[in-house]
Amino acid sequence: MNHHIKYRILFLLLVVLPGIALAQDTSTREDVDFDSPEGWAMAYMTSSALNLGQMPPRSTNFGDVSFSAELASIPRLEREQQKVGFGGFKDEDLNKSPAFGRARASLGLFWELTAEVSWTPPVKINGAEPDGLWGFALSRPLVNRDNWRLGLRVYAVEGVVNADVTCSEDTSDFPPFSPDNLFGCIAPSDDVLEMDHEGAELILSLTDFPLGIEPWISVASTRMHPFVEVDALLDGGPHFSIVDSDGTTETYSAGFSFSLRDSWHVNIATSYTPLDVDRPNSAGGRDSYWNLRLGLVWDL
């Protein structure tokens, strides 16, 4: 059977036939496994916003203030990896922004605690725009030795990203049910991805290193609660659904920081988050999340 005909039949079964009920109730809600194609896609996108530390926790005094900015890469997915809708059969436009950025402000508290708040500006790139994406963290050094130190950081993020994932602008430009628009999109969708998560990160660094460089490694455990609100206008009528998932990931990071001056620090790191996905077909590419991060810190 022709590849495109199979997708037309799948669309009729999953969208058009339930259209009898759609006229009365266009809302559905589905809980999916964390390693399902939909669950994996939500975890992958949420991994791009993990609120990990830019540098090892430092000893601070009450009232110490610093500001920082961070830019991280977002890997590009293969076409087959983006087949995550309907259990791994429908193409979704997951390749949006190639980078994720945030600004941070930190304040020294009592007992060497440092409180941090972060914010991602609502910059729209390729149909994706963060909305109220805020992060919060507390960190402190646990052990300080002559040439190494161990620190702990707990963190959380709340907020969403709005994006035309289900029906991208490019897809909607093609006629409904044509080879490039098999599911009948007639306008860009207004989808919302909730990226809520919280976790803890343990960071080990070397302090007695030449040229003022401080190498470090870390391991983090993150509990994710992502969900997607799909709001798409199809040829058969509007479609609204909610897909949610829940799971825990581990992230392994390595990096180094060095001081440009007494009050300016540069941080370079890489992070790896293993992710599993149970697909109906082989997709190729890397399903785990791996990125590079660059940060700049200014101590007042």
Buried (B, 14 or more C-beta within 10 A) or exposed (E): EEEEEEBBEBBBEBBBEBBEEBEEEBEBEEEBBBBBBBBBBBBBBBBBBBBBBBBBBBEBEEEBEBEBBBEBBBBEBEEBBBBBBBBBBBBBBBBBBEBBBBEBEBBBBEEBBBBBEBBBEEEEEBBBBBEEBBBBBBBBBEEEEEEBBBBBBBBBBBBBBBBBBBBBBBBBEEEBBEEEBBBBBBEBBBBBBBBBBBBBBBBBBBBEBEEEEBBBBBEBEBBBBBBBBBBBBBBBEEBBBBBBBBBEBEBBBEBBBBBEEEEEBBBBBBBBBEBEBEBEEEBEEEBBBBBBBBBBBBBE
